[in-house]
Amino acid sequence: MQKFVVKTLGCKVNQYEGQQIRQLLERLGLSVAEPADRADLVVVNTCCVTHTASAKSRQYLHKAQKQHPNATFVLAGCLPVGQSSELKLIKGPVHIISNKKDLAKTLVNLLPDNCSATCAPHTKELTVYSTSKRTLMSGQLKSPKTCQPNSLPAKIQPAQHDRHKLGILTSYAGRCRALLKIQDGCDGYCAYCIVPKIRNRLYSKPISIVLQEAYNLVYAGHKEIVLTGIFLGAYGQSSVIRSRWNPDRKDMLAQLVDKIAQIPGLERIRLSSLEPADVTDRLLEVFCKRRNVMPHLHLPLQSGSERILRKMRRQYTVAQFLQVVDRVKLSSDRPAITTDIIVGFPGETDDDFHQTIKVANTVGFSKIHVFSFSPRPGTAAAKMQPAVKPEVIKERSAILRNLDKKLQAKFQKQFVGEKVGIIVENTRPLRGRTERYFMVELGENDNEQPLEPGQLVWRYLR
């Protein structure tokens, strides 16, 4: 049996798509290579949101070429789409897929004819992938050898949209939390972001397909699902620019979350990231009504300075951000609010940075992801002046990370002595994640049966 490696770098959307690639290859009859194995196929699902991410993608490829000298190499993901100049740095024979709709077809055509699709016994629906070489199927089918797409019932006809070529997931290998991509694309063009040049076509996965995929994941044993997208709040819209939104579709995300939350056996559902204006009254209503919708929102602030937010081309003000935070706190019991902050954006002064510190303290974030600004060629910010000195960026980043530690400790201290639900993620050491997304050490297990990843337990926090 041929063996493969899929290495995914970057965001949650990329991680989801990496799982799609893995699932396709397993259904073709390949097996995952162990660390000591020599793989026959290596797929690098790249990221290029920053220059560093792009470099890491290339570095992994070069390392894999030495580790698997006889393998076929495929470069997929964002790097081939958005940074053609950096592809010149790629060495050796590599299949570079710059058009995502060709990914499944390319992978199929790279494999020997004796690699055939297999059927996942727990899949209730059928997804068919048509290629020029063969038809691939996932799901239950009595006679896969004789079945052709045009002979299938209407409800399982091949999906026409390009993003369905890899198929919906039936499980999420190696993770307790399963990611579920429901949206793709962004045309917002924030000044620092290269993503709209890579994924500018917006797409929202139909509710019926999202629900089927969520059912699959719960059936496979996943107790927690994280809905993800490039601009999650634009689910159901044709643009991320709110002035272009169809008002009749503004609550589609809330409707979807409400439906998913009713799936039996689903203990937790989270949203990967939202903009402040995405937090509608209807969404907050769902948060309050459904016990398995976690009291946790990730709201990227990026900067606490109004001036810097305008330079960044963000679609909110500091005042609007704080208003949304107040609404969330009023509607939920001590919600966890996590965020992203960029330090050292061009033109950021000491006063701008102090305003960011002030907002962070006001909100009381439960976690701050600190990003030191680095210019990305192809973005508006790459040409902006004046640039903040590297030593200043380093100093400010350290200050913000120290504040993050203090705010995390302050937030978590509220729950000491309370009994909380924890889903086990690691066994060595024994650790798990709470409803509000922070990790805790579980300590000694009082039960006779050892705890396993994915298991939900209840413990008093100390």
Buried (B, 14 or more C-beta within 10 A) or exposed (E): EBBBBBBBBBBBBBBBBBBBBBBBBBBBBBBBBEEEBEBBBBBBBBBBBBBEBBEBBBEBBEEBBEBBEEBBBBBBBBBBBBBEEBBEEBEEEBBBBEEBEBBBBBBBEBBEEEBBBBBBEEBEBBBBBBBEEBBBBBBBBEEBEEBEEEEBEEEBEBBEEBBBBBBBBBBBBEBBBBBBBBBBBBBBBBBBBBBBBBBBEBBBBEBEBBBBBBBBBBBBEBBBBBBBBBBBBBBBBBBBBBEEBEEEBBBBBBBBBBBBBEBEEBBBBBBBBBBBBBBBEBBBBBBEEBEBBBBBBBBBBBBBBBBBBEBBBBBBEBEBBBBBBEBBBEBBEEBBBBBBBBBBBBBBEEEBBBBBBEBBBEBBBBBBBBBBBBBBEBBBBBEBEEBBEEEBBEBBBEBBEEBBEEBBEEBBEEBEEEEBBBBBBBBEEBBBBBBBBBEBEBEEEEEEEEBEBBBBBEBEBE
